[in-house]
């Protein structure tokens, strides 16, 4: 167990005990020695930690369990964004997991392999898009299965395992909701300014979904992405909730920015409570 007491300027105050464990997803697969080494770059400013990870060749999950706050048995696997070329591992990963702990939810940060930007927005074939993003989907499936397998050890409900994704991580989470088999399909989705595939395969089996985006996003048009996925969910009679804030841009994560989008965690808590997942 490690003690985290960190005040991020401009970010949420996080001050609690977190039980942290990092687990390799595919320990039997050895990285290719000829492949580029994993690199971590610090991009943060004004004291805010904002690391970018590239060349992921050993995918893993880092598990944050609530300690000091009564756990409710819900877990959320978090897929950071980065255009499938890097991972914004803090503002869309570890910081989110620590915040989830404050509301009694286990946060599991997924460091997944990166298929590259061409794996998104392929056009007219959902299965081709799934094939292009195969390594990332395999890692997300393994993460969901690992959480369910360890549910009793981590004091979790195996039927309350969600998947949260931001930007390209939202693409990954949405794909999981449409193409993952039952044993690795998440029980619910949380999509932050997601890059949604052009062709959808939403059915009644797609998990209930919470979506958030900003109207001034210069990268992912909320109407063409989050709004389209929301409409498909409604047509399939899947419970869903969409929040489009006037300001926030792209990549706002959980940073306190003064923009209207910073209200989304409060809306998520209410949605989780209504769904019995709080």
Backbone bond lengths (Angstrom), bond angles and torsions (degrees), N, CA, C in turn:
res aa  C-N    CA-C-N  psi(-1)  N-CA   C-N-CA  omega(-1)  CA-C   N-CA-C  phi
1 X - - - 1.460 - - 1.515 109.13 -
2 X 1.344 116.83 138.38 1.444 121.34 178.54 1.509 109.52 -120.78
3 X 1.313 115.66 150.74 1.453 119.97 177.95 1.517 108.67 -98.75
4 X 1.328 117.39 124.99 1.449 122.24 175.35 1.517 107.58 -111.55
5 X 1.308 116.89 120.60 1.453 121.50 173.02 1.514 105.35 -132.46
6 X 1.317 116.38 95.82 1.451 119.16 -171.07 1.510 109.79 -137.26
7 X 1.312 116.32 127.41 1.450 121.31 173.36 1.512 107.82 -107.72
8 X 1.317 116.82 112.98 1.451 121.05 -179.98 1.523 108.10 -91.08
9 X 1.345 118.53 118.17 1.456 119.29 176.09 1.520 110.49 -55.19
10 X 1.327 116.73 127.19 1.454 120.43 -179.63 1.510 113.83 77.36
11 X 1.333 117.77 9.01 1.464 119.92 -177.76 1.515 109.30 -128.66
12 X 1.346 116.04 176.75 1.449 120.45 178.87 1.519 110.28 -65.89
13 X 1.315 117.08 143.61 1.460 122.09 173.55 1.520 108.50 -75.64
14 X 1.307 115.80 124.35 1.455 121.30 178.78 1.520 107.50 -123.23
15 X 1.318 117.22 117.30 1.463 120.27 -176.70 1.516 108.37 -150.18
16 X 1.311 116.96 89.31 1.444 120.63 179.41 1.519 109.41 -162.15
17 X 1.320 115.60 173.36 1.457 120.43 175.23 1.526 108.96 -85.20
18 X 1.319 115.92 132.49 1.461 120.70 177.42 1.516 109.20 -124.80
19 X 1.319 116.58 129.92 1.456 120.54 172.01 1.520 107.05 -85.36
20 X 1.330 117.01 118.28 1.449 121.53 -172.07 1.525 110.57 -120.78
21 X 1.325 114.96 135.68 1.462 121.12 179.46 1.515 108.17 -147.09
22 X 1.335 117.77 131.66 1.465 121.79 177.22 1.527 109.10 -109.91
23 X 1.339 115.49 130.41 1.457 121.80 -174.54 1.517 109.31 -129.70
24 X 1.330 117.45 130.19 1.454 121.29 174.24 1.528 109.49 -70.17
25 X 1.322 116.65 138.81 1.466 120.64 -178.30 1.522 112.44 -81.90
26 X 1.316 117.09 -35.12 1.460 120.90 -177.99 1.531 108.80 -129.68
27 X 1.333 118.32 67.68 1.477 119.40 -175.66 1.519 113.52 -62.96
28 X 1.333 115.92 -20.37 1.471 119.07 -178.82 1.530 112.29 -77.40
29 X 1.335 116.62 -15.90 1.461 120.70 -179.38 1.524 109.01 -95.87
30 X 1.304 116.40 117.71 1.454 120.67 179.84 1.524 109.48 -88.39
31 X 1.334 117.88 138.23 1.463 120.20 -179.49 1.523 111.66 -64.39
32 X 1.309 115.59 147.48 1.454 121.94 178.12 1.532 108.71 -68.77
33 X 1.329 118.34 118.64 1.469 119.69 -178.41 1.519 112.96 -63.21
34 X 1.332 117.23 -19.47 1.463 120.31 179.16 1.524 112.30 -85.56
35 X 1.339 116.71 -11.33 1.465 120.46 -178.88 1.525 110.29 -75.24
36 X 1.331 117.42 151.83 1.472 120.13 177.51 1.524 110.84 -59.08
37 X 1.315 116.36 142.64 1.459 121.01 179.92 1.522 110.76 -71.21
38 X 1.332 115.16 147.72 1.462 119.77 175.67 1.521 109.78 -60.07
39 X 1.331 115.43 138.38 1.458 120.82 -179.43 1.517 110.17 -127.50
40 X 1.324 115.47 143.33 1.458 122.29 177.87 1.521 107.93 -121.84
41 X 1.320 115.97 125.76 1.462 121.32 179.59 1.523 109.04 -119.66
42 X 1.335 116.72 130.97 1.464 121.34 176.45 1.526 109.20 -87.88
43 X 1.329 116.01 120.25 1.464 120.78 -177.98 1.523 112.01 -113.24
44 X 1.339 116.85 1.34 1.448 120.54 -173.18 1.522 113.90 -66.88
45 X 1.327 113.98 156.12 1.459 121.51 177.33 1.520 109.53 -133.87
46 X 1.320 115.38 155.24 1.465 121.99 176.75 1.531 112.54 54.61
47 X 1.327 115.51 37.92 1.454 119.76 176.14 1.509 115.55 84.03
48 X 1.326 117.88 -2.17 1.472 121.50 179.20 1.527 109.31 -87.12
49 X 1.326 116.77 124.20 1.456 121.28 177.91 1.524 109.12 -77.78
50 X 1.323 116.42 126.79 1.469 121.53 -177.98 1.520 108.13 -148.05
51 X 1.341 116.13 81.13 1.457 120.60 -177.82 1.528 111.60 -86.72
52 X 1.327 114.65 146.49 1.455 122.60 175.63 1.519 108.32 -116.56
53 X 1.337 117.25 128.57 1.462 122.00 179.76 1.522 109.43 -110.84
54 X 1.329 115.79 130.82 1.466 121.32 176.18 1.532 109.54 -123.86
55 X 1.323 115.47 165.68 1.472 123.07 175.80 1.531 112.06 57.96
56 X 1.320 117.19 45.62 1.473 120.61 178.38 1.524 108.93 -68.07
57 X 1.337 116.96 120.77 1.467 119.18 176.50 1.521 113.31 -124.27
58 X 1.344 116.50 -5.88 1.466 121.37 173.64 1.526 108.50 -128.42
59 X 1.328 117.15 85.62 1.463 119.93 -177.71 1.525 111.43 -62.85
60 X 1.320 115.25 149.18 1.460 120.22 -177.00 1.516 110.21 -153.00
61 X 1.316 114.95 168.53 1.467 121.40 169.18 1.520 108.01 -122.24
62 X 1.328 115.30 141.47 1.458 121.56 171.71 1.520 106.97 -112.35
63 X 1.317 115.42 120.42 1.461 122.31 -171.29 1.521 109.89 -100.50
64 X 1.322 116.05 123.39 1.465 122.87 174.49 1.522 107.90 -112.21
65 X 1.329 116.41 115.21 1.456 121.37 178.57 1.519 110.14 -104.99
66 X 1.336 117.73 138.32 1.459 119.71 179.51 1.527 111.20 -60.23
67 X 1.302 116.11 138.37 1.463 122.02 177.11 1.515 107.01 -146.58
68 X 1.323 116.30 121.00 1.449 120.02 -173.20 1.517 111.24 97.64
69 X 1.343 115.96 -14.26 1.461 123.09 173.71 1.517 106.86 -123.54
70 X 1.317 117.15 136.09 1.463 120.54 -177.61 1.523 110.40 -61.81
71 X 1.342 119.16 118.57 1.472 120.79 178.51 1.517 110.69 -70.90
72 X 1.330 116.11 146.19 1.472 119.68 179.29 1.521 112.58 -106.82
73 X 1.341 117.39 1.25 1.453 120.74 176.40 1.511 115.14 90.50
74 X 1.344 117.35 -6.78 1.457 120.98 178.70 1.524 109.90 -86.84
75 X 1.320 116.46 144.05 1.461 122.31 176.31 1.523 108.97 -129.31
76 X 1.324 116.08 145.25 1.463 121.10 175.81 1.523 108.77 -130.07
77 X 1.329 115.57 120.65 1.464 121.89 172.72 1.521 107.47 -83.80
78 X 1.333 116.96 129.99 1.460 122.18 -171.58 1.526 109.78 -110.66
79 X 1.335 116.30 125.91 1.468 123.10 178.42 1.523 108.97 -107.31
80 X 1.327 119.02 102.85 1.469 120.37 177.61 1.524 111.18 -63.55
81 X 1.328 115.20 156.54 1.457 120.00 176.84 1.519 111.72 -92.67
82 X 1.335 114.34 -172.98 1.457 120.60 -178.48 1.508 112.53 143.94
83 X 1.335 116.72 22.25 1.464 120.09 175.18 1.510 115.03 65.16
84 X 1.335 117.51 21.67 1.469 123.31 -176.73 1.537 111.80 61.18
85 X 1.344 115.90 16.39 1.453 119.46 176.26 1.517 112.37 -115.11
86 X 1.333 116.68 -21.82 1.456 122.75 175.10 1.528 108.02 -155.28
87 X 1.307 117.20 173.75 1.465 122.31 178.51 1.520 109.20 -122.73
88 X 1.329 116.37 125.93 1.470 122.20 172.72 1.528 106.70 -82.47
89 X 1.315 115.46 77.93 1.462 122.02 -162.11 1.520 114.40 -71.71
90 X 1.336 118.89 -19.81 1.465 120.89 -178.26 1.522 111.91 -94.73
91 X 1.337 117.63 -64.85 1.465 119.77 -173.63 1.526 112.27 -66.74
92 X 1.335 117.74 -22.57 1.462 121.35 177.87 1.525 111.28 -117.59
93 X 1.349 115.60 21.16 1.457 120.48 -178.60 1.515 112.30 -146.27
94 X 1.327 116.66 -92.23 1.466 120.53 -173.10 1.526 113.12 -61.56
95 X 1.337 117.70 -40.23 1.462 119.43 179.19 1.525 111.36 -64.25
96 X 1.322 116.20 -37.38 1.469 120.46 178.34 1.525 110.19 -67.49
97 X 1.335 116.95 -41.34 1.468 120.63 179.82 1.529 110.83 -61.32
98 X 1.328 116.62 -43.34 1.469 119.51 179.83 1.523 111.21 -65.57
99 X 1.349 116.18 -36.64 1.459 118.07 176.03 1.527 111.07 -65.76
100 X 1.325 117.57 -42.09 1.461 120.24 177.92 1.523 111.00 -57.10
101 X 1.333 117.17 -37.63 1.465 120.17 177.89 1.516 112.20 -58.29
102 X 1.325 117.71 -33.37 1.468 120.48 -178.11 1.523 112.18 -68.77
103 X 1.346 117.09 -17.67 1.464 120.15 177.17 1.528 110.64 -109.93
104 X 1.337 116.15 18.95 1.457 120.80 172.81 1.506 116.25 84.26
105 X 1.338 117.62 8.83 1.462 122.04 -177.25 1.516 109.90 -103.95
106 X 1.326 116.86 138.14 1.457 121.34 174.15 1.526 108.98 -74.70
107 X 1.333 116.46 129.87 1.454 121.67 177.98 1.520 109.87 -108.98
108 X 1.314 117.18 124.44 1.464 122.08 -177.30 1.526 108.21 -119.32
109 X 1.336 116.93 110.91 1.467 121.86 -176.90 1.525 109.27 -86.25
110 X 1.325 115.67 123.35 1.461 121.80 -179.25 1.530 109.99 -96.72
111 X 1.312 116.15 117.24 1.473 121.45 170.75 1.525 105.96 -96.82
112 X 1.324 115.13 99.67 1.466 119.69 -171.85 1.532 111.32 -105.59
113 X 1.340 114.73 157.88 1.456 120.62 177.27 1.534 110.26 -68.48
114 X 1.313 115.50 148.66 1.461 121.54 -169.87 1.525 111.40 -106.18
115 X 1.336 117.30 113.91 1.469 119.67 -177.53 1.521 114.19 -80.94
116 X 1.341 118.07 -7.61 1.458 121.37 -178.77 1.518 111.99 92.39
117 X 1.322 115.67 152.34 1.470 121.42 -175.65 1.529 114.22 -56.15
118 X 1.328 120.57 -33.73 1.475 119.10 179.65 1.529 114.11 -61.64
119 X 1.327 118.02 -12.96 1.464 120.12 178.98 1.515 112.23 -72.40
120 X 1.335 117.21 -10.01 1.461 120.96 178.17 1.526 110.61 -104.47
121 X 1.332 115.04 150.52 1.462 122.10 171.17 1.525 113.42 60.94
122 X 1.336 116.03 48.00 1.464 119.67 -177.68 1.520 113.12 -76.91
123 X 1.322 117.03 -19.51 1.460 117.85 178.65 1.507 113.53 114.03
124 X 1.332 117.52 -121.42 1.448 120.88 -162.69 1.500 118.59 -89.11
125 X 1.325 120.12 15.71 1.454 119.60 -174.42 1.521 109.76 -143.58
126 X 1.326 116.74 108.43 1.464 121.17 -178.74 1.521 111.03 -64.37
127 X 1.326 117.21 -38.37 1.458 119.77 -179.02 1.531 111.16 -67.24
128 X 1.329 117.03 -34.99 1.463 119.86 176.07 1.516 110.48 -65.78
129 X 1.318 116.59 -38.07 1.462 120.71 177.95 1.527 110.33 -66.61
130 X 1.328 116.29 -39.89 1.463 120.14 177.35 1.527 110.56 -64.72
131 X 1.316 117.03 -38.00 1.466 120.49 178.98 1.531 110.38 -66.71
132 X 1.326 116.40 -39.75 1.463 120.15 -179.86 1.527 111.76 -65.66
133 X 1.328 116.57 -33.24 1.467 121.41 179.97 1.526 111.59 -98.53
134 X 1.315 116.94 21.07 1.466 122.35 -170.08 1.520 113.29 -54.60
135 X 1.340 118.58 -45.58 1.467 119.32 -175.24 1.519 111.40 -65.70
136 X 1.328 116.94 -36.97 1.469 119.90 178.25 1.528 110.25 -69.02
137 X 1.328 117.02 -41.76 1.461 120.97 179.08 1.526 110.54 -64.16
138 X 1.333 117.34 -41.18 1.468 120.48 177.09 1.523 110.97 -58.38
139 X 1.333 116.82 -41.02 1.467 120.08 -179.41 1.528 110.78 -69.03
140 X 1.331 117.20 -40.05 1.466 120.06 178.38 1.526 110.84 -65.70
141 X 1.328 117.36 -41.10 1.464 120.50 177.56 1.532 110.38 -61.86
142 X 1.336 116.23 -44.31 1.465 120.09 179.92 1.524 111.17 -63.15
143 X 1.330 116.67 -35.80 1.471 120.40 179.56 1.522 111.19 -66.65
144 X 1.334 116.97 -45.72 1.471 120.20 178.85 1.526 110.26 -61.59
145 X 1.325 116.48 -44.88 1.465 120.15 -179.79 1.528 111.33 -64.02
146 X 1.333 117.56 -37.78 1.463 121.04 179.20 1.526 111.36 -65.03
147 X 1.328 116.31 -41.74 1.462 119.37 179.50 1.524 110.39 -63.00
148 X 1.324 116.96 -44.68 1.466 119.62 179.70 1.533 111.10 -65.18
149 X 1.317 116.39 -37.74 1.463 120.22 179.78 1.527 111.50 -65.10
150 X 1.322 116.36 -32.02 1.464 121.31 -178.14 1.526 113.28 -100.13
151 X 1.334 116.49 13.61 1.453 120.46 -174.15 1.524 112.77 -56.00
152 X 1.324 117.75 -45.52 1.466 119.50 -178.22 1.528 110.99 -67.79
153 X 1.329 117.19 -38.79 1.466 120.76 -179.77 1.517 111.50 -66.00
154 X 1.342 116.81 -35.05 1.464 120.72 -177.63 1.528 112.55 -98.56
155 X 1.340 117.10 7.74 1.462 121.60 178.39 1.537 111.49 60.82
156 X 1.341 115.52 47.23 1.453 121.88 -178.76 1.522 110.88 -117.17
157 X 1.325 115.35 160.96 1.456 121.69 173.57 1.534 107.92 -92.94
158 X 1.320 119.14 120.91 1.471 119.89 -179.00 1.519 113.44 -65.97
159 X 1.337 117.44 -13.06 1.467 121.38 178.78 1.524 111.93 -100.93
160 X 1.338 117.19 12.44 1.470 121.27 179.15 1.527 109.71 -132.96
161 X 1.326 114.81 53.57 1.473 121.30 -179.18 1.526 107.98 -113.22
162 X 1.318 115.88 109.74 1.453 121.16 -178.01 1.512 112.83 -100.60
163 X 1.334 115.22 169.59 1.457 122.27 177.87 1.519 107.59 -130.27
164 X 1.337 115.92 123.58 1.458 122.97 -179.95 1.524 108.45 -114.50
165 X 1.332 116.73 135.13 1.455 119.59 179.05 1.508 111.85 -141.92
166 X 1.329 115.29 144.44 1.454 121.77 179.10 1.528 109.81 -115.81
167 X 1.335 117.20 132.29 1.463 122.81 176.58 1.533 110.20 55.79
168 X 1.350 118.67 -116.31 1.466 119.29 176.62 1.519 111.03 -62.74
169 X 1.338 116.60 -32.30 1.468 119.45 173.82 1.519 111.26 -63.85
170 X 1.338 116.82 -29.48 1.462 120.94 173.85 1.518 111.44 -69.66
171 X 1.328 116.65 -35.69 1.469 120.69 173.13 1.520 109.67 -59.92
172 X 1.330 116.01 -46.34 1.468 120.99 179.73 1.524 110.88 -61.54
173 X 1.339 117.35 -45.93 1.470 120.79 -179.15 1.522 110.96 -64.51
174 X 1.340 117.17 -42.39 1.466 120.09 178.40 1.522 110.90 -63.41
175 X 1.333 117.28 -41.67 1.466 120.39 176.88 1.522 110.47 -60.48
176 X 1.316 117.28 -42.24 1.464 121.00 178.26 1.522 110.95 -59.62
177 X 1.325 116.21 -38.91 1.462 119.88 179.78 1.510 113.33 -67.54
178 X 1.339 116.55 -20.84 1.458 120.51 -177.00 1.521 113.91 -104.03
179 X 1.351 118.61 -31.72 1.470 119.42 -171.65 1.526 114.34 -119.10
180 X 1.332 119.02 -13.01 1.464 119.50 -176.91 1.525 111.04 -70.06
181 X 1.325 118.07 142.07 1.473 120.40 175.42 1.523 110.17 -67.36
182 X 1.324 116.11 164.60 1.461 121.31 -172.57 1.521 112.63 -55.71
183 X 1.339 117.73 -39.84 1.458 120.15 -174.56 1.532 112.83 -68.42
184 X 1.332 117.26 -20.98 1.462 119.67 179.75 1.524 112.86 -119.82
185 X 1.328 116.65 7.33 1.462 119.97 177.44 1.527 109.69 -77.62
186 X 1.323 118.45 131.57 1.469 119.56 178.31 1.518 111.39 -66.64
187 X 1.344 114.97 159.96 1.462 120.13 -179.86 1.525 112.12 -83.15
188 X 1.328 117.16 -21.81 1.460 121.91 175.08 1.520 108.51 -157.97
189 X 1.335 115.63 162.16 1.459 122.09 -178.45 1.526 110.31 -123.31
190 X 1.333 115.78 145.49 1.461 122.49 169.94 1.521 105.64 -128.51
191 X 1.336 116.73 116.01 1.459 121.37 -173.84 1.518 110.19 -116.70
192 X 1.346 116.33 118.19 1.447 122.05 178.40 1.518 110.71 -103.57
193 X 1.338 116.62 121.36 1.475 123.83 -177.29 1.535 110.97 33.52
194 X 1.348 116.06 58.00 1.469 120.56 -171.23 1.521 113.52 -77.09
195 X 1.325 115.28 147.91 1.463 121.98 168.89 1.526 106.56 -89.77
196 X 1.315 116.66 104.09 1.468 121.86 -173.44 1.531 110.38 -92.74
197 X 1.346 117.84 136.53 1.469 120.58 179.44 1.529 111.76 -56.43
198 X 1.331 117.45 147.71 1.468 120.22 179.81 1.525 113.30 -62.20
199 X 1.331 116.56 -36.87 1.466 121.06 179.10 1.525 108.20 -110.25
200 X 1.322 116.98 129.70 1.453 121.67 -174.80 1.518 111.40 -107.16
201 X 1.337 114.33 155.22 1.458 121.86 175.08 1.511 109.92 -128.99
202 X 1.326 116.39 45.00 1.455 121.62 -179.29 1.525 109.90 -73.74
203 X 1.334 115.88 130.72 1.463 121.99 176.77 1.526 108.48 -133.29
204 X 1.315 115.82 -178.47 1.459 120.23 177.33 1.521 111.93 -64.32
205 X 1.346 117.17 -16.33 1.463 121.71 179.16 1.531 112.76 -86.55
206 X 1.318 117.91 -9.52 1.462 121.12 177.37 1.532 108.71 -66.31
207 X 1.324 118.33 135.67 1.477 119.98 -175.58 1.524 112.78 -65.55
208 X 1.329 115.17 153.76 1.460 120.99 172.58 1.522 109.01 -56.05
209 X 1.336 116.91 147.13 1.460 120.01 -167.46 1.522 112.62 -139.68
210 X 1.341 114.80 139.17 1.468 123.34 170.96 1.526 106.44 -111.44
211 X 1.347 116.75 128.37 1.460 121.08 -178.94 1.519 110.70 -123.27
212 X 1.331 116.21 142.11 1.455 121.23 177.33 1.523 109.12 -139.26
213 X 1.338 116.14 140.83 1.461 121.95 179.17 1.524 107.77 -157.05
214 X 1.330 115.47 171.30 1.466 121.75 176.82 1.517 109.41 -118.54
215 X 1.316 116.53 139.18 1.455 121.28 -177.23 1.523 112.31 -67.01
216 X 1.352 116.61 -23.93 1.463 119.61 -179.97 1.526 112.38 -97.00
217 X 1.322 117.44 21.46 1.464 121.94 178.42 1.531 109.16 -66.75
218 X 1.347 118.58 117.22 1.458 120.03 -178.95 1.529 113.51 -83.51
219 X 1.332 117.05 -7.44 1.465 121.08 -173.81 1.516 112.16 -104.30
220 X 1.338 116.82 -47.65 1.468 122.03 -177.02 1.518 108.33 -122.97
221 X 1.319 116.75 106.05 1.463 121.28 179.85 1.524 109.40 -62.01
222 X 1.351 118.10 119.82 1.467 119.19 -174.19 1.525 113.94 -63.79
223 X 1.336 117.57 -33.47 1.466 119.75 179.39 1.522 111.10 -68.63
224 X 1.336 117.05 -37.37 1.457 121.48 -177.24 1.523 112.77 -80.86
225 X 1.299 117.65 -13.74 1.458 120.18 -176.26 1.527 110.79 -120.51
226 X 1.329 118.52 -79.75 1.465 120.31 -178.50 1.524 111.50 -59.06
227 X 1.330 116.76 -42.34 1.462 120.29 -178.58 1.520 112.54 -64.45
228 X 1.322 116.58 -38.93 1.467 120.30 -179.65 1.525 111.34 -68.22
229 X 1.342 116.17 -39.82 1.462 119.34 178.02 1.532 110.29 -66.88
230 X 1.329 116.47 -39.94 1.462 121.05 177.90 1.528 110.58 -60.38
231 X 1.329 116.79 -43.38 1.465 120.35 179.69 1.522 111.26 -63.53
232 X 1.328 116.89 -39.50 1.464 120.50 178.33 1.520 111.23 -65.68
233 X 1.327 116.65 -38.90 1.460 120.36 176.81 1.528 110.85 -62.94
234 X 1.308 116.89 -44.47 1.469 120.70 179.16 1.521 110.56 -61.01
235 X 1.336 116.16 -42.21 1.468 119.71 -179.34 1.520 111.24 -63.71
236 X 1.346 116.53 -30.84 1.468 121.21 178.59 1.517 112.36 -89.57
237 X 1.341 116.35 3.51 1.471 123.27 -179.96 1.535 112.05 61.06
238 X 1.336 114.98 37.50 1.465 121.16 174.55 1.522 108.14 -96.11
239 X 1.336 119.37 127.81 1.461 120.51 179.32 1.526 111.07 -57.46
240 X 1.330 116.61 131.08 1.460 120.63 -177.35 1.519 109.53 -152.20
241 X 1.325 114.70 155.73 1.463 121.11 177.19 1.523 107.98 -140.77
242 X 1.325 116.63 133.38 1.461 122.32 -177.34 1.520 109.95 -123.69
243 X 1.340 115.67 130.22 1.467 121.81 174.92 1.523 108.27 -121.72
244 X 1.333 116.67 118.69 1.454 121.79 173.90 1.527 107.21 -114.77
245 X 1.323 116.07 111.24 1.460 121.53 -178.09 1.523 110.20 -90.42
246 X 1.322 116.46 151.45 1.464 120.18 -175.56 1.518 112.13 -66.67
247 X 1.333 117.80 -33.95 1.465 120.49 -177.83 1.524 110.39 -135.28
248 X 1.313 114.47 156.90 1.460 120.67 -179.05 1.512 112.20 150.55
249 X 1.353 115.86 -25.17 1.457 119.35 179.60 1.521 111.54 66.38
250 X 1.318 115.24 -146.30 1.465 121.32 -179.27 1.526 109.03 -117.63
251 X 1.320 115.94 143.92 1.459 120.14 175.18 1.510 114.43 78.47
252 X 1.352 117.56 28.13 1.469 118.64 -176.37 1.519 113.17 -75.67
253 X 1.337 117.49 -17.71 1.462 119.36 176.03 1.515 112.03 48.92
254 X 1.324 114.72 -130.28 1.461 120.19 -178.54 1.526 111.40 -113.52
255 X 1.346 115.37 16.09 1.458 121.11 -179.11 1.529 110.38 -69.90
256 X 1.321 116.06 138.18 1.464 121.98 172.86 1.520 107.35 -81.75
257 X 1.324 116.59 105.74 1.459 121.77 -171.57 1.521 113.75 -111.25
258 X 1.325 117.27 -11.50 1.450 120.19 -172.47 1.517 113.10 84.88
259 X 1.335 117.28 -3.62 1.461 122.00 177.19 1.532 109.70 -85.41
260 X 1.320 116.28 161.98 1.466 119.07 -178.53 1.523 112.03 -63.70
261 X 1.331 117.08 -25.63 1.465 120.42 -177.85 1.522 113.14 -65.25
262 X 1.327 118.41 -17.75 1.456 119.25 -178.62 1.525 112.40 -67.14
263 X 1.334 117.29 -6.94 1.471 120.86 179.21 1.520 113.07 -82.08
264 X 1.348 117.99 -6.98 1.456 118.76 -171.55 1.526 114.32 -62.66
265 X 1.353 121.57 -35.18 1.469 118.13 178.89 1.528 113.15 -59.90
266 X 1.331 116.91 -36.33 1.467 119.75 177.66 1.526 110.63 -64.37
267 X 1.343 116.27 -40.92 1.467 119.89 178.24 1.517 110.82 -65.77
268 X 1.327 117.17 -36.87 1.460 120.30 178.54 1.519 110.96 -64.86
269 X 1.319 117.72 -42.28 1.466 120.83 178.78 1.524 110.21 -58.02
270 X 1.332 117.19 -44.21 1.471 120.75 179.55 1.522 110.84 -63.55
271 X 1.330 116.60 -40.36 1.472 120.42 179.44 1.521 110.97 -65.74
272 X 1.322 116.94 -43.63 1.466 120.63 178.59 1.529 110.55 -62.14
273 X 1.321 115.67 -40.41 1.472 119.37 179.18 1.530 110.38 -63.13
274 X 1.327 116.43 -44.78 1.457 120.50 -179.14 1.533 111.22 -62.91
275 X 1.333 115.73 -33.49 1.460 120.56 -179.21 1.529 112.82 -85.12
276 X 1.352 116.85 0.07 1.460 120.70 -179.53 1.500 113.43 74.89
277 X 1.352 117.10 25.86 1.449 121.88 -176.36 1.530 112.92 -111.69
278 X 1.321 115.98 9.79 1.461 118.94 -178.60 1.508 111.42 -95.07
